[in-house]
């Protein structure tokens, strides 16, 4: 598994997961029930992961999604 995104908020990770699902790419939100507190506040700890074989395509899909949002 490779990480294609790191998030502060669970809903953000699930929006990207849904975008990948629509394209037929299975993904997994790691650390869904955890968070990490540091001296300077919160650290993003939610990770959206895909299989090694889907990694490049997933990055492309998420990049296109970001460009559409701008």
Number of C-alpha atoms within 10 A of each C-alpha: 13 16 19 19 19 17 16 15 13 15 10 14 20 16 11 20 22 14 15 20 13 10 11 11 18 15 23 17 19 15 13 14 9 8 13 12 10 7 6 6 8 11 14 13 20 23 20 23 21 24 16 10 11 18 17 13 14 27 16 12 15 17 12 11 13 11 8 8 7 5
